[in-house]
């Protein structure tokens, strides 16, 4: 039974959400302020966090940043703030999705199901991708840049995997949302943009001018294998996928 942590200071909303989730076979834990919510993440290790932004004690975005320091647990932000700038701040802080209050029961459940589905190991090709600089093992979910292991969240892994499996091909934000997120609805292109920024930072490819993950203005993104690659002893070749 998936474990969901609801961090919400409004007792009525928290109770309704908890009842809805419990009736749909989720194990629910509740916290009513930021610090207790963060403590529950550390201690209970939930499968999903529903996090209100306007929390007493510690702002929800601060809680989110602290969570991202230690965990890639999927986080769905809940907020009455419906401005685009608020959604962008949430995505930049590391949220996986953003749901504006008031919301329907059906929409909340659909978002929860989608986030939990994405968090499971991706069903991609079992072949290892290795171009001499970047190596991705879909079965173990291990990613290495040169010899450095890189820890990615499930969505970051799915996005990188999709880009490399289509190396040299420009993929639109809509394609990436539909395939890597398995959810073409929601916030849209901004979700892809900020996930790409986080991915580049983790891979230490921050310079957009030289990053193998290229932005194609007005279209989307593509992965272009580095021109200078060094062969790996275990693969003996570059720019290929192996069994």
C-alpha positions, 0 to 999 in steps of 0.5 A: 500500500503506497504511503502518502504524507499530507503536509497541510495546516488547514484541518478541513482540507487535510481531513478531506484529502486524508479520507479521500486517499485512505478510501482509495487504498493509500496509507496516509500520514498527516503533518500540520506545519513545516518542521513536523512535515520535514521530520515525517519525511526523514522518519517515515520515508513516504512514497509521495508527499502532498505539500502545502506552500503556505505553512506555519513555522517553515514555508513549504518551499523551504521544506521542499528544498530541505527534502531535495537535499536528502530525497527524490521522493515525488512531491506534489505542491498544493497551493491557493496561489495560481500565478505562473510565477508561483508555479515556476518557483515551486518547480525550481525548488524541486516540485514534481507537480503543482495543483492549485486549490480548489481542486476536485477529488478526481484531479487530485487522485489522477495526479497522485497516481501519475506521480507514483507511476512515474516514480517506479523504475522506468520500463525502457530498453534494457540496453546500456547506453554508453557514448564514452562520456555518459553511461546509463544502465536502465536496469540498475538505474545507474548513471555515470559521467566519465567515472563519476556516479550521478544520482537522479530523481526518477523523472530526471532519469526518464528524461535523460534516458529518453533524450539519449535513446533519441540522440541527435533528434530534437524532441518537443516539450510535448513529446517529453511530457507525454513520454517521460512524464506520462502526463501531457497535461498540467503545467506544460513546457515550464516543467520540462525547462526546469527539469532540464536545468536541474539535470544539467546541473547534476551532470555538471553540464551547466554551460548551455553553450557546450552542454550535450543537452541542447536547447532548440529554441522554439522547439524543444531539446536534443542530446548530442553525444560529446565529440570527444569521447574516450573509450571505456575498458568494459565497453570498448566502443563509444556512442552505442547501446549494448546488451 
